[in-house]
Amino acid sequence: QVQLVESGGGLVQAGGSLRLSCAASGRTFSRNAMGWFRQAPGKEREFVARISWNGAVTYYADSVKGRFTIPRDNAKNTVYLQMNNLKPDDTGVYYCAAGTPGLGSINYWGQGTQVTVSS
C-alpha cells in the first residue's frame, strides 16, 4: 500500500517557475515508476512526465519537453516536477502517480494539486 501526497501548487505568471513535490509512504515505493499527469476543466487527463524506479530514465510529453524536469529522491521517498517557462495552457490539476514501468498501469494516485498560470 502506497499513499501519495502532492504539494507546491499555486498561482504563477506566464514565464515563471514552480516546483511540485510528491511525497510517498508505504512499502516498496522505490520499486515504482513515478510520474505526473494533469487535467484541465473539461479536458481529459494527460500524461506530463515519468521517471523509472531507479531514476535512470525519464520521459516527457512533447508539450512540456525542454521546460519541465522530473527529479526523484528515493532517500526521501519524493518525486518532483520542476516546471519552468510556464504557459497558461499548463493550468490544471496535477496528479502524482506510481505504477508499472513506463506507467502503462497506474497503481496509485495522489489527490491532486492546482496549478494556475496567468497571462
N, C-alpha and C positions, 0 to 999 in steps of 0.2 A: 504494500500500500504506500503510495506516494501522494503528498499534498504539495501543491504549487501555489505560491503567493506572490503576485506581482506588485511592484511599487515603482514610483518615479514618473508616472504620467502627469500631465498638466497642460498648460497653455503656453505656446511659444510662437513667436513671429516667424514668418517665412524667412528661410535662410539661417535660422538658428539651429541649435543642437539640443538634444535631450537624451538622457540615458535611462533606460528601463532596467529593472532588476527583477529576477525571478528566483526566489529562494525556495528550495525543496527540502522536504523532510520525509523520512521513511526509508525503508530498506532498499538496497540495490539501486538507489538513484543514479549512481555514477555509471551504471551499465545501460542507461537510456540515452538514445539520441534526444537532443533537445532542439526546440525551435520556437519561432514566433509566427503567429497569424494575426490578421487584423480584419475588422469588419466595420464598414460604414453603414449608417442607417439606410435601409432599402437595398443594400447590396449584399452579395454573397461573401462569406468569409474567404479570405485569400491567404495563400502562403506568402511569407515575408523572407524568412531566413531559417537555416538549420545548422547544427553542428553535431559531429559524431560524438559518441560516448567518451572517447579519449581526447577530444578536442583537435584531432589532426586534420579533419576535413570539414570545410564549410561550404555552403551553397546559398545563393541569394536569388530572389526574384529579379527579373530584369528591371522592374520599376524602381528598385532600391539599390541596385548594384553600383558600387562606387561611392555610395552615400552612407550606407549602413554597415556595421560590423557586428558580429555576434561572439564576443569572447566568453569563455567558460572557465570557472574556477571551481574545480571539483573539491578542493580542500575546504571551500566554504559552501559547497552544495548550491552554487549560484550560477545562473547564466544571465548575461546582459544583452541588451540591444542598444548599441550606440548609434544614434541617429543624427546625422549631420546634414546640413543644407536642406532642411525640412521644407516641404511644399504643402500648400493647402490640401492637395489630394492625399497626403499622408494621414489626414484626420481620420480617426476611428477608434474603436475599442481594440486594444492589443491584448492578445491572449498568449500566454506561455503554454507550451505543450511538451510532453515527453512520450516517447514511443519507440517503435522498432526502427532499425537502421533505415535512414532515408526518410523517416516519418511516413512510411507507407501506411502504417496504422498508428493512431494516437491512443495511448493507454490512459493518459492523464491530461487534464486541462486546468489551467489557472482560472481565477474568477474574472479576469479582465481588468485593464486599467485604461482610462480615457486619455487619448492624446488629441489635442486640438491645435491646429496650425492656422494662424490668422494671416490674412493678406497684408 
